[in-house]
């Protein structure tokens, strides 16, 4: 909350908008000892509080199809991590939420290959 509030304060003073990016689970840690985050259930009320009190849009990563519909009720933008950018089932589940979807391009893809990724989303009804 403190960070989102400070960023809003700065961007408001500069006359620019922003989308607050936050994570409930850093699922791609290199070590099991790395901290992953608050977790889904604890984070959803926090997302709601940020939206209500600060009135800012929120973006967060999703990692599996089960998270899509649940998380979409609490955020404005769903982000697909780079390593998951070709996962058809995840892209379709995210598309079905009708939320804005930000897909990070994996380093293993050429830029023009992202056309196929975005087509999976649009062909699933999210334009």
N, C-alpha and C positions, 0 to 999 in steps of 0.2 A: 504494500500500500504506500509506504513512504517513497519508494522509488518512482512509482507511477505518478504520485502527487507532485514530486519534484520535477519530473519530466514535463508534466502538464503545465506547471508554473513557468518553466523556461520556454516551452514552445508557444504558450499563450502570449508571453511578453514579446516574442519574436514575430507573432502573427502567423505562425505556421501550425498545421495540423499534424497529428501523429497517430500511429496505431501502436498500442502497447503490446510488445511481444513478451510472453511469459511462458514458462514450461511447468508442467506438473510432473513430468517424468523424463529425465535425460537417459533414454533407453540405450543409447549407443556409447556408454562409458567403456573405456578400454580395460578397466579393471573392476572386479567385483567390489573392491574397497571404495570405489568412487561414489560420492553421494549422487543420488538420482533425482531427488526432489521430494515434494510433499506428498505426491501421489494423487490419483484422480479424485477420490472421494473427498479428501481434505481441500483440494484446490477449487472445486466447483463453487462453494460458497464464497471463496476469496474472489474468484472471477466476477461473481454477481455483485459483490460489495464494491469492487473497483468500478464496474459499469454504473452502478447506482450512485455512488458518491462522487465519482470524478467525471462521469459521462464521457468516457473515452472508448473507442473501439479496441477490442482485444483480439490478438492472434496467438494461437498456440499450435504446437505440433501434435499430430495424431500418429499412432504407430500400428494400430490394427483396426479391423472393420468394426469391432464391438464398440470402440471409442467414438466413432463418427457421430452417430445420432445423439449420444449422451452429451458429448462435448459441444456439439452444435447448438444446443439449447442455451449455452452459457457464454459463447464467444461469437465474434463477428466474422473471423477468418480462420479457416482450417489450413494448416500448413503440412505438406507432405515432405518429410526429410529426404535428402538427396539419395541415400541408399535405398529408399523405398519408392522412388519415383516411377518405377516400371511395374509396380505391383497392381495388376488389373483389379483385383477384388477390392483393394483399399481405395483406388481411384474411383471406382463405381460407387462404393459406400459413401465416400466423401461427396461425390456429385449428387447423390440422392438427397442430401441434406439441403440442397439449394443455396448453401453458403458460398461466399467467395472462397476460392481455393488457390493457395499459393503453393506451387510445386517447385521445390528446389531441384536444380539440374545436377544429376550425379556426374562426377568427373569422368565416368566411364561412357558417357553419351556425348555424341557430337551435338552441337546446338540444333541442327536441323532434325535430329531424332526426337526432339521435344514436341514436334508436330504430332507424332503418334500418341504421345502422352496426353496432350491437351485434347486430342480427338476422342480419346477414351472418356474424358470428362464431358465433353459436349455431346457425344453420342449417347451418354447416359442421362441426358436431360438438363444439364447445367450449362447454360450459355452465359 
